[in-house]
Amino acid sequence: MLSEEQLQHFKQRLTEIKEEAEEEMERHHDGYENGEYSKDNTGDISSIQDHPADSGTEMHEQSKEQTLFDTARERYLAAVDGLEKIEKGTYGKSEISGKDIPVERLEAMPTARIRVDEEE
């Protein structure tokens, strides 16, 4: 069981992860409207493509931005989940067995939901 001091430490770490993820999501969300890439942000005056390679590059950039946004969103949601668990008094407990997650694992991964030996 985690001490009050340890819980405060992890609450601060999770808050930092949440805030960093929010900033990343905002940065990678620019150019997206309702979850879709806005074609107006390509800088093109016309909707006619100059070269097929330009289209491929644009699609690659859109895909990359969406992946970065999704990754940041996953970290955000995991941090929010961890903060809610602290409030409920269930932080640091495995979602599978209910056993304590070792502090070393929580230090390495504050958003851990299960023990290493339960991952398979």
PyMOL commands that set and color helices and strands:
alter all, ss='L'
color gray80, all
select helices_A, chain A and resi 4-29+39-42+52-88+103-108+116-118
alter helices_A, ss='H'
color red, helices_A
select strands_A, chain A and resi 32-33+36-37
alter strands_A, ss='S'
color yellow, strands_A
deselect
rebuild
show_as cartoon
